[in-house]
């Protein structure tokens, strides 16, 4: 029995659906969509990062434990924003965790690498909470991370990866 026509038809229908720009059509993701996805991710990361830096600095921890705490909290808060949104639309916890990990890991990792690089290179890790260097480097790092991560998110969304995975649940 020849199933070639059936498989060709299914592939063609899927390709047509992709080209027509439904939820499955991710070709040519807009800059606006990428910026919104990046801002969503950056908000969670910033909350965690600032909290971690403030806690570590206030407790007079060294640079390494402070950065570890800040990065851990950035990932935790970054994932939690997506996780809570997915739970609100009815996705079970285990599935929501899988989607959040798929949607946010690359974005958060790039933001953390860039932001912590700016902080480390500027000498802000040795600054106190009352020093403008601390806050300027931290906020400047977020701005640089946003600029670098947005094109990456645009590329990933355009290929059905990253934040595009979350859009199936909207």
C-alpha positions as CSV (number, residue, x, y, z in Angstrom):
1,X,0.0,0.0,0.0
2,X,1.4,3.4,-1.0
3,X,1.2,6.1,1.7
4,X,3.3,8.7,-0.2
5,X,0.3,10.8,-1.1
6,X,-1.0,10.9,2.4
7,X,2.4,11.9,3.9
8,X,2.9,14.6,1.2
9,X,-0.5,16.0,1.8
10,X,0.0,16.2,5.6
11,X,3.3,17.9,5.1
12,X,1.8,20.3,2.6
13,X,-1.1,21.2,4.9
14,X,1.3,21.8,7.8
15,X,3.5,24.0,5.6
16,X,0.4,25.9,4.4
17,X,-0.6,26.4,8.1
18,X,2.9,27.7,8.9
19,X,2.9,30.1,6.0
20,X,-0.6,31.5,6.8
21,X,0.7,33.0,10.1
22,X,-1.5,31.1,12.6
23,X,-0.1,30.4,16.0
24,X,2.1,27.9,14.3
25,X,3.5,30.5,11.8
26,X,6.6,32.0,13.4
27,X,8.4,33.1,10.3
28,X,9.5,36.7,10.5
29,X,8.8,37.4,14.1
30,X,8.4,41.2,14.6
31,X,10.8,43.3,16.6
32,X,7.9,44.4,18.8
33,X,7.1,40.7,19.7
34,X,10.8,40.1,20.4
35,X,11.1,43.3,22.6
36,X,8.0,42.3,24.6
37,X,9.3,38.8,25.2
38,X,12.7,40.2,26.2
39,X,11.1,42.8,28.5
40,X,8.9,40.1,30.1
41,X,12.0,38.0,30.7
42,X,14.2,40.9,31.8
43,X,11.6,42.0,34.4
44,X,11.8,38.7,36.3
45,X,15.6,38.6,35.9
46,X,16.0,42.2,37.1
47,X,13.9,41.5,40.3
48,X,16.0,38.4,41.1
49,X,19.3,40.0,40.2
50,X,18.7,43.2,42.2
51,X,17.4,41.2,45.2
52,X,20.4,38.9,45.1
53,X,22.9,41.8,44.7
54,X,21.3,43.8,47.5
55,X,21.2,40.7,49.9
56,X,24.7,39.7,49.2
57,X,26.1,43.2,49.4
58,X,24.1,44.0,52.6
59,X,25.4,40.8,54.2
60,X,28.9,41.7,53.2
61,X,29.3,38.5,51.2
62,X,32.1,38.1,48.8
63,X,31.7,38.7,45.1
64,X,31.3,35.0,44.1
65,X,28.5,34.1,46.6
66,X,26.7,37.3,45.8
67,X,26.8,36.7,42.1
68,X,25.7,33.1,42.6
69,X,22.7,34.2,44.7
70,X,21.8,37.0,42.2
71,X,22.0,34.6,39.2
72,X,20.0,31.9,41.0
73,X,17.3,34.4,42.0
74,X,17.3,35.9,38.4
75,X,16.6,32.5,36.9
76,X,14.0,31.7,39.6
77,X,12.1,35.0,39.2
78,X,12.5,34.9,35.4
79,X,11.0,31.4,35.2
80,X,8.3,32.2,37.7
81,X,6.8,35.0,35.6
82,X,6.2,32.6,32.7
83,X,5.2,29.7,35.1
84,X,2.5,31.8,36.8
85,X,1.1,33.0,33.5
86,X,0.9,29.4,32.2
87,X,-0.7,28.2,35.4
88,X,-3.3,31.0,35.1
89,X,-4.4,29.7,31.7
90,X,-4.8,26.2,33.2
91,X,-1.7,24.3,32.3
92,X,-0.7,21.7,34.9
93,X,2.4,22.5,37.0
94,X,4.7,19.9,35.4
95,X,3.8,21.0,31.8
96,X,4.1,24.7,32.8
97,X,7.6,24.1,34.2
98,X,8.7,22.4,30.9
99,X,7.3,25.2,28.8
100,X,8.9,27.9,31.0
101,X,12.3,26.2,30.8
102,X,12.0,25.9,27.0
103,X,10.8,29.5,26.7
104,X,13.2,31.3,29.0
105,X,16.4,29.5,29.5
106,X,18.4,30.9,26.6
107,X,17.0,34.4,27.1
108,X,17.8,34.5,30.9
109,X,21.2,32.9,30.4
110,X,22.2,35.6,27.8
111,X,20.9,38.4,30.0
112,X,22.7,37.1,33.1
113,X,26.0,36.7,31.2
114,X,25.8,40.2,29.8
115,X,24.5,41.9,33.0
116,X,27.0,40.2,35.3
117,X,29.8,40.9,32.8
118,X,29.0,44.6,32.9
119,X,28.8,44.5,36.7
120,X,32.1,42.6,37.1
121,X,34.0,44.6,34.5
122,X,32.9,48.0,35.9
123,X,34.1,47.2,39.4
124,X,30.6,47.5,40.8
125,X,30.9,44.3,42.8
126,X,33.2,46.1,45.1
127,X,30.9,49.1,45.5
128,X,28.4,49.6,48.3
129,X,24.7,49.9,48.0
130,X,24.9,53.6,48.6
131,X,27.4,54.1,45.7
132,X,26.1,55.3,42.4
133,X,28.5,52.9,40.6
134,X,26.6,49.9,42.0
135,X,23.3,51.1,40.7
136,X,24.6,52.6,37.4
137,X,26.4,49.4,36.5
138,X,23.4,47.2,37.5
139,X,20.9,49.2,35.6
140,X,23.3,49.8,32.7
141,X,23.9,46.0,32.5
142,X,20.2,45.4,32.2
143,X,20.0,47.9,29.3
144,X,22.9,46.3,27.5
145,X,21.4,42.8,28.1
146,X,18.1,44.0,26.7
147,X,19.8,45.3,23.5
148,X,21.8,42.1,23.0
149,X,19.0,39.6,24.0
150,X,16.2,41.1,21.8
151,X,17.7,40.0,18.5
152,X,18.3,36.6,19.9
153,X,14.7,36.3,21.0
154,X,13.5,37.6,17.6
155,X,15.6,34.9,15.9
156,X,14.3,32.1,18.3
157,X,10.7,33.2,18.1
158,X,10.9,33.3,14.3
159,X,11.9,29.6,14.4
160,X,9.2,28.6,16.9
161,X,11.6,28.4,19.8
162,X,12.0,30.4,23.1
163,X,9.0,32.6,23.9
164,X,7.1,31.3,20.8
165,X,6.4,28.1,22.8
166,X,4.4,30.2,25.3
167,X,2.3,31.8,22.6
168,X,0.5,28.5,22.0
169,X,-1.1,28.9,25.4
170,X,-2.4,32.5,24.9
